[in-house]
Amino acid sequence: MNSTSDNEKSLPEKLSDDIVSYILNNHLKPNDKLPNESILAEKMGAGRSSIREAMKLLASRNIVTIRQGSGTYVASSPGVINDPLGFTFIENKQKLAEDLLAVRFLLEPSIAGMAAANASEQDIEKISELCKEVEELLLSGKNHTEKDIEFHTAIAMSSKNLVVPRLIPVINSSIPLFIQLTNSNLIQETIETHVDITEAIRNHDVIGAKDAMYLHLVYNRKRIFH
């Protein structure tokens, strides 16, 4: 999650965002060459040194590859820090949502079960608090995406499994996409299944946590495939 507001971003950071937009808008694919510095500087209304700094930032985030004497190319597996798997660059968002959901069915009920088995009292309190915050945001019609991500992340971290935190991007990347594709219509279902997941983890009910998470994903599947 990026907490830096646009107002706090440096010029190279803002330009790097603009260059990502340029890549997406022009449907550039991995290994496609970008225009040279002077052309990009003209397009972006910025100095060449600022473009150069922006490119360095993008290279550090594995979005572009700078080849000395050849030019700058879209990275072969583009992905930013908050999107290490490069989902931003997959154009078919409906297919991406369906495939992410399939993977979440494989992973997340078991993760919820591990959380029920291993969560500490502190973990449980955090999950409960986030559950309430998501409910309040949903009922007031406010954007609940960030808190929803925090809720699922807290469950994953409570599993106490060393590998699971490295799988969190799969879950986190799908949540904004699911909310967008379901038009936030799953208000009651989300609240009820979040509460059921939370209660099962609180009671260290492994089967109950798995079942509640599975049902949560089923509601999403019905809406996404509708």
N, C-alpha and C positions, 0 to 999 in steps of 0.2 A: 504494500500500500504506500502510495506516495503522498505524504502530508504536506509537501511543499506547494504553496499556492502559486498561481501564475505570477502574482505581484512580486514574489520573493525569488523567482527564477532569474538567473543571469542571462545575458544576451545569447551566449552559446547554447545554454539549455533550451531557451525559447526557439532558437534556430534549429536545434536538433529535433524538437517536436515538429517544426514546420517541414523538415526534411523527411521525417517519418510519414507525415501527411502526403508529401509529394510522392513518396514511394507507393503508398497505398492508392492514391488518386490516379496515378499513372500505371497502376497494375504491374509494377516492376516485380520480376520474379527473382528468386535466389540466383546469384551469379550474374544478374544483369548489371551493366555499367551505368553509373550515374553521370549526369553532365559534369563538366570540369568546374573547378572553383570559380572562374570568372563568370561562367554562365549562371551558376547557382547564386552567386553574389548579386547578379543583376535581377534574377527572378525573385530573390528574397529581399532585395533592397538593403543589402548589408555589405560590409567590407569583407575582402577575401580572407583577412586574418581571423575574423569572427567565424566565417564558414569553416576555416581550417580547424579552429577549436571545437566547433560543433561536430565535425567529422571525427575528431579524436574521442569525443564523448560517445558518439555512436559506435565507434570501433570498440571502445571499452565495454559496451553493452552487447557486443556481438550482433549489431544490426548491419553494420557495413564492414567490409574488409578493404584496407588501403594497400594497394600493391604498388610499390615504388617503381616509378618510371612507366607505369601502365594506367593507373587511375584508381578510382574508388568504385567498388562493386557492392551490391546487396550481398550480405553474408550467405553462405550456403545453407545455414540453419539459423535464420534470423530470430532473435529473441531478446527481449529487454529484461532488466533486473526483476521487475514485477511480473514478467511474463516469460520465465526462463524456457518454457516449452514452445514459444513462438506462436501461440494461438492467434495473436493479433493479425498475423499474416495469412491466416486461412480465410479465404473469401466466403465460402459457403457456410454461413453461420447456422443455418438449420441443420445441416449434416453434422457440423461440429457439435452442436448441442445434443443431437441424438447419440453421437459416438462418445461424447463426454459422459452422458447419462449411463450408457452401457458400462463404461469403466467404473463410474461411481457405484453402480449396482454390485460390481465385483468387489469393490474396496470398502465402501462406507458402512454397510451393516456390520461387517467384521470389526471395523475400527470402533464403532459404537459399542460393540460387545467387549472389546478390549478396554475401552474407557470405563464401562460398568464394572469390570473386574479390578481395574487398577487405579481409578481416580481417587485422589486424596480428598479430604474435607474441603481444603482450599480450592481444589479443582472444581468440586461440585458447586461450591458457592459462586465461583466465577461463571460457570455454565448457567446456573439459575439466574444470576443477575443479567447476563446477556439475553437469556430467553425472555425475561420481562421487558428488557429494553427493545427487543425486536417487536414484541407484541404491542407495546405502546406506540412505536413508530408506525406499525401497520394500521392500527386502529385510528391514528390521527392523520393517515394518508400521507405521511412523510416518507422520504427515501430511506429504506431500511437496509440497503445493499451492504454497506460497510459493517454494520452490526451483525448482519446475517453471516458474513464472512468470518467475523470474530467468533461467533457462536460455533460454527463448524470447525474453526481452527482450534478453539479451546477443547472441543471434544477430541480432536485428533491428538493434541498435545497430551491429553489425559490418558491416552492409551499406554504411555510410557514405553512405546516401541521406537527404537532408534531410526527405523526406516520411514515410518509414517510421516514425520514432519517434512521429509523430502518429497512426499506425495501430495502435500497440501496444495501446491500450485494447480494440480488437476481439479481439485474441489473448488478452490478460490476462483479460478478462471471461469468455471462454469456458472457460478452463482449470478453474476451480473447478466450473463447471457440468458439464463433461465428466467430471471425476473423480467428481462426485456421481452422475451418470446411469449411469456404467459401474461404479459401486460399487468403484472402484479395482481392477478385475479384470484390467486390462491390464498386469500387472507385468512379465512377461517381454518382451512386445511393446514396451512403453515403453522398457525398458532397452536392448534390442537396437537399436531404431530411433534412440534418442538417441545411442548409441555410433556407429552408422553415419553419422548427421548430423555428429557431432563430427569423425570421421575424415575425412570428405569435405571439411569446411571446413579441417581441418589440412593436407590435401593440395592445397588450392586446386582441388578437383575440382568444378566448377560443376554439371555434369550429375549427378554422384553425389550432391551435396547436395540438388539438386531432387528426385531420385528417392527419396532416403531420407526427406525431409520428406513427400513425397506418400504414401509407404507408412505413415508414422507417422499421418497423417490418415485413411488407409483403415482402419487398425485401429480408430480411434475411431468411424468411420462405421459399421462392421459392428456394433459394440457398441451404439451409440446407436439404430440402426434395428432392432436385434434384437427 
